[in-house]
Amino acid sequence: MSDTEEPASRFIDQYKNQGRTDAILQAERRQRLLEKQKRSRDLELDAGRPGLLEELAAEPEPPSGDDSMEYQSAPTRAKKRVRIITSKLFANKVQLSEWMHERPDDLDCWLVRPCPVGQRCLLVFRQRIAIAFSKRGRSIASVRTKLNLRDAIVLDCILAKDRTFYILDALVLAQVELVSCECQFRFAWIESKYHENGLAELLDKKTANGKEGFRLALLPSYDLADPAAMERCWSHYPAFPDDSPRLDGYLFYHKQSQYVYGKTPLVVWLFAFMLQDVLRLPPGVVNGRHLADKPARYTGNYAAYIEEFDRMQANRRRKPRNKGKKPQQMDTTGELGGQDGVTPDATLWEAMEAAPLDSDDDDLCPTREEDAMRALEME
């Protein structure tokens, strides 16, 4: 634009977000949400609004006729298949994270959990069966329990390839609805009841026919107000024994945050290789192998990386899906269909596919979902 040209708008300096970065906007939204949660807690109690426990009581009991779930894909097929259960109650109830755009000023008010690669789900225990539901409320696994549970349990988990449900959070546990409770209380309650009630022993390690069953494990949480805890969290490599499952990244939870259905700025996400740049930690706090295990495209400019990551993800979702054809696999050739002409590398694509900040179950084609169900169901 030349010196004589006028700007696109004479009111550009009056735009609401002019000159404000994503980090500033996220911090403001975070503060507004905390204030709103404090007000809404009393309002909901006064209004007598039914909670998740009341909704669970009104929900039909899960099928319990046999150890497996059947799926009827078409009336012409006589072969017994896994039954996919769709639940409106558990659809869109998984709490999702945003990127951490900048180190929070109140870092000591946050808790962090390391996350394995896997699929986010809600694991719902009722009587003698536990069903895992994806973000959209579609069942991905059914598990027989050792005990006939009197009270329902709803856990926010990551289901990893080692057939373990890793507990991130809880919505209902030990007759207490935790959705409106602060995160610090929820995490303390989960840890206490996990050990007191023997949750790790609820699932059979072997199925009735001797096949490998599922396991339940609690992910550790670290208080960032404790420098020693921060060092314990990030100094050792790998994050999980024998690197199995593989570390995906870290979820940061604000201590005062309630459980939110959907995305919230009070839960934020970072890959391990971004920790040093975003959090501005002293040298040596983060294990060097975490920092070295990064995509070639990442150069330390995390803001540019996040922008590119989101653009690639949007392009992937815009790809056409041809019904009836073999599902397309993740493109790792370095070529991306679309008008932008972006050429991502394979490592970035693989990291994108695994990231729990936006689960890949949105991209499952029907045949792929059926295959996943058949591989996971308890026979």
Disulfide bonds with the S-S distance in Angstrom:
none
